[in-house]
Amino acid sequence: KKLYISEPSNAYDFGRIINAVNSNKDKAACADLLTITDPKKLPVLLTNKLEGEIFLIFIQALEYYIVGKDPGLVYQHLFYLSKVERFKVVLALLSKNEKNQVQQLFDLLSENQNNQYSLEDLESLKKVYEL
């Protein structure tokens, strides 16, 4: 069954939704969640709960469902995701294959570049993601 996603009002809500999304590996529901969540709120909503699995489902949801429609939103999410506690830890634990998925998303962002971010912005964010 499709998960119904409503805007999370706090970190607890967000965590609950993320766990449901993650246990079902539901990228479409994750995309819905990321579409209605203000990217600026990610560090507050994720608190110290960021894990590799969650990071990857975010990356996949952004790549499969959002980058073609709204590359600006994807850039914002990647930017604020990098401000989340444990981001560096999660990044350090990614496999080569997982790193390639992140690289692919950045490639799509440069192909779909719009006025919400410059290629320079993108390059400096890539460095943050150690790409």
Secondary structure in CASP SS format (residue, H / E / C, confidence):
PFRMAT SS
TARGET T0000
AUTHOR 0000-0000-0000
METHOD secondary structure of the structure
MODEL  1
K C 1.00
K C 1.00
L C 1.00
Y C 1.00
I C 1.00
S C 1.00
E C 1.00
P C 1.00
S C 1.00
N C 1.00
A H 1.00
Y H 1.00
D H 1.00
F H 1.00
G H 1.00
R H 1.00
I H 1.00
I H 1.00
N H 1.00
A H 1.00
V H 1.00
N H 1.00
S H 1.00
N C 1.00
K C 1.00
D C 1.00
K H 1.00
A H 1.00
A H 1.00
C H 1.00
A H 1.00
D H 1.00
L H 1.00
L H 1.00
T H 1.00
I H 1.00
T C 1.00
D C 1.00
P H 1.00
K H 1.00
K H 1.00
L H 1.00
P H 1.00
V H 1.00
L H 1.00
L H 1.00
T C 1.00
N C 1.00
K C 1.00
L C 1.00
E C 1.00
G H 1.00
E H 1.00
I H 1.00
F H 1.00
L H 1.00
I H 1.00
F H 1.00
I H 1.00
Q H 1.00
A H 1.00
L H 1.00
E H 1.00
Y H 1.00
Y H 1.00
I H 1.00
V C 1.00
G C 1.00
K C 1.00
D C 1.00
P H 1.00
G H 1.00
L H 1.00
V H 1.00
Y H 1.00
Q H 1.00
H H 1.00
L H 1.00
F H 1.00
Y H 1.00
L H 1.00
S C 1.00
K C 1.00
V C 1.00
E C 1.00
R C 1.00
F H 1.00
K H 1.00
V H 1.00
V H 1.00
L H 1.00
A H 1.00
L C 1.00
L C 1.00
S C 1.00
K H 1.00
N H 1.00
E H 1.00
K H 1.00
N H 1.00
Q H 1.00
V H 1.00
Q H 1.00
Q H 1.00
L H 1.00
F H 1.00
D H 1.00
L H 1.00
L H 1.00
S H 1.00
E H 1.00
N C 1.00
Q C 1.00
N C 1.00
N C 1.00
Q C 1.00
Y C 1.00
S C 1.00
L H 1.00
E H 1.00
D H 1.00
L H 1.00
E H 1.00
S H 1.00
L H 1.00
K H 1.00
K H 1.00
V H 1.00
Y C 1.00
E C 1.00
L C 1.00
END
